[in-house]
Amino acid sequence: MISLEKAYNECQQVIVKNSQTFYKAFSFLPREKRNAVWAVYTFCRRVDDIVDEGSNVLVELTKFEETFRRFLQGYIDRTDFLWVALEDVFERFRMEVKPFWEMIEGQRMDLIQVEYKTYDELLHYSYHVASTVGLMLLPILAPKNADELKEGGIALGLAMQITNILRDIAEDYERGRVYLPAEIMHTHQYTKEDLSNAIVNEGFIAMWEDLAKRAELLYETAFSTMHLYPLSSRLPVEGAARLYRAILFEIRKQNYRVFDAKHYVSDEHKQEIMHLLKSEVKEVI
């Protein structure tokens, strides 16, 4: 048996270990909402780790799905901090189950599709692995405006996933995955051979910027509805979005060197972004 307090503390450690960007942004939430976000993040992380690091992925993923199905039926594994915390989340908030299943489906896509022909295919994948997370969080972050915020939440997830892809090109390639759409690579005359040789040339930069500008348009779509979030949620959501978008600026500043470095926003820059955003929110109040 794990106490609820310990369960949430364990979930917090998961996000601290895996995403300082999200942890920094969502730490501003009131305690109840903050704990709920940690639990949802842990659910997503658990599935992601199965797909990326599991020794028998299909078996482990199927087992996780069955555990989740039983969880929804009221059978809780009280020795596992994830399910103890998530039970509390589902009791406190009107959670939508569909995006949880869609996220698992998205992770399963990584097992059967390792290359993408078109941008639309990439968006379909990105919705399942990223936009679904935003949809999971909406009942927690904006319970009264969840429906009105769905379009912006989906756009934000797509933007963040494309940002991930543009940052992790080398890491993904080492895992045998190419998320850069073939049609966009072809448009800018950047080849699979170029990619395998870690070449950064004019074609690479043009291809990278093509995708980055699409991501930035999606960020703008998300920002256009940020005012619908309660003030207690607006700061962390917009903060997470701005911190993530800043990764694109960081990569540009480092001359697109994605093959020999993984780029992050510095702690100093994170503080500047959050300080500026807090000032803007205060003006609204």
N, C-alpha and C positions, 0 to 999 in steps of 0.2 A: 504493500500500500504506500502510495506517495501522496503527501499532503498537497493541497491546491497551491499553497504558497511556494513549496519546493518545485512543483511542476512549472509554475510561471517563471521562477528563477532559472530553471534549466532551459526553458524556451528563450529567455533573454540571453543566456550564454551562447545559444546557437546563432542568434543574429549578430551578437558581438563578434563572434569568431568569423562569420562568413560575409557580413556586409556592414562595414562601418558607415557607408553612405546612408543606408536605410536606418541604421540604428541612430545615427546623428539626427536625422530628420524627424523620426517618429518619437524620439525621446521627449519631445515637447507636448505630446498628447497627455490628457488626464490619465491617471493611473489605470482605470478600468479599461479604457480604450487602448492604452499602450500595451497592457497585458494581452488583450485580444489580438492585437497586431502581431505580437511576438509568437503567439500560438499558431496563427495562420501561416506566418513565415516558416515556422518549424515544420508544419505539414508539407509545405511546398519544397522545403529543403530536403526533407526525408525522401520524397519521391525523386527529386533531382539526383540525390546521392546514389539511390538505387540504380538509376540508369547510367550514371557516369562511373560509379565505382563498384557496383555489385558484382559478385563472383558468379552468380547464376541469375542474370537479370530478369528473364521472363518469369521464372519461378518466384523470385522475390517480389516482383511487381504484382503478380497475381495474388500472392499472399497478402500484400499491403491492401489491394483492392478489397479482398474478402474481409480483412480486419476493419476497413472503413465501412463496408456494408453492414457488418455486425454492430459497429459503433452507432450507425444511424438507426439501428433497430433497438438500441439501448443496452447492448452488451459492451461494457467498458473494461478494457485491460487497465486495472488500477495499479499495475506495476510499471506502466509506461507513462512518463510525464506528458507526452504529447496528447494522449487521449484524455487524461485527467484534466488538462488545461482546456482542450477543445470542447469537452463536455460543458464546462462552465461558460465558454463563449457562446455555444449554441443555446444555452439557457438564458443568457443575458440579452442576446441580440437575435433579430429575426433573420437568420442566415439563409442564403440561397444555396441549395445543394448542387445545382447544375454546374456552376463554374468549377467546383472541386473535381467533379468527374471529368469535365472538359480539360482541366489541367493535367490530370493523369493521362488522358488520351493524348495530349500534346507531347508528354514525355515519352509515350510509347512510339510516337512518330519517329523519334530519334533512333529507334531500333530498326526501322524499316526504310527510312529515307535519309540519305546522307548528303544529297545534292539537290539543288532547287533550280528549275529551269526558268521560272518567271517570278516577277515581283509579287504577283497575286498569290502564287504558291507560298512565298515567304511570309506574306501577310497572314495567310491561313494558319501557318505554323506558329507565327508570333502571337496571334490571338490566343491560341490554345495554351502556350507556355507562359505568356506574360499578361495579356489583357485580362485573362481569367483571374489573375491575382487581384487586380484592381476591382473586379466585380465581386470577389469574395469579401473585400474590405469595405465596400460601400455601405452595407448595413451597419457596420461599426462606426465608420467615419461620418456618414451623413444619412442617418436613418430616415429623415423626413424628405430628403431630396434624392434618394438613391436612383429613382427612375430617370429623373432629369439629368443626372450626372453620368449615366451609362455611356453615352457616346463619347464624352470627354475622357472617361475612365478607360475605355477601349483604346482611344487614340494615344493616351499616355503609355499604356502597356506596349503598344506597337512601337512607339518612339523609343522607349527604353530598351526593348529587345533589339531593335536595329542598332542602337548605340552599343549594346553588348557585342553584337556581331562585328561591328567596325573596330572595336577594341580588341576582340579575342580572335582575330583572323588566324594568327599563327597557332594558338592553342587548339582551336577547332580543327585546323588542318592536321595537326599531329594526332588528333583523335579520329582522323579519317572523315571529317565532316567539312563540307563547303557550303556555307549558307549564302554566299554571294551569288545572286541569281545569274545563271548562264547568259540570259539575254542582255543583262547590263554589262557583264564582262565583255561580251561580244561587241556591244555598242562602242565600248571604249578601247577595243583591241587589246584587252588584257587576257592572256591565255592561262590555261591550267599549268602549262610549263613554267610560265612566269611566276605563278603562285607557288609552285613546288620549289622554285629557286629563290623565293623570298625577295623578288625584285620590286623595288619601289621606283617607278618611272612615271612619265606623264600620263600614261594610260591608267596606271594604278590610282594616281591622285584624282584623275577625272572620274573614275569609277567610284572611288571612296566618297568623293564630294557629291556625286549623284545621289547615293544612298543617304549621306548625311543631310542633304538639303530636304530630302523627303521626310527624314526623321524630324527635322526642325519644323516643318509644316505641321506635322502631327503634334509636336509639342505646343505649337500655337493654338491648335484646335483644343487641346486640353486646357491651356491657360484661359481660353475664352469662357469657360464655365467654372473656373475656380471660385468665383465669388458666391457660388451656390452652396459651397461647403460652410458648415458652422465655423465660426472663427477659431474655435479650439482645434479644428481639423485642417483648416486652410493652411496654416503655417507649415505643418509637417508635410502635407501633400505637395504643396507648391515648392517647399524646400527640397523634397526628394526629387521633384522634376527638374528644378534648376541645378541641383548638384549633379544630376545625371547628365543633363545637357552640357554641363561644363566639361565633361569628359571629352566631348567632341572638340572643344576649343583647346584643351590640353594636348590632344593628338596633333592638331594643326600646329600648335606652338613647337612641338617636338618633330616637326617635318615628316609626319606620317610614319614614324619609325615603329610600326606595330609588330614587326617581326623579331625585334631584339629587345623589346621592353613592353611591359604591361602598364598602361597609363592610368593614373589615379589623380583625383583632384587633391591637392595638398590640404593639410589640416588648416593652414592659414587661409587658403582660398575658401574652404568650406565655411570657416567662421565669418569671412567677409560676406559671403552669399547669405547666410542665415541672419547676420546682423542687419543687412540691408532689407531683407524680407520682413524681419520683425518690425523695422521702422515703418515699412509700408503698411503692415497690418495695423499698427498703432494709429496711423493716420486715418484708416478706415473707421476704427472704433471712435 
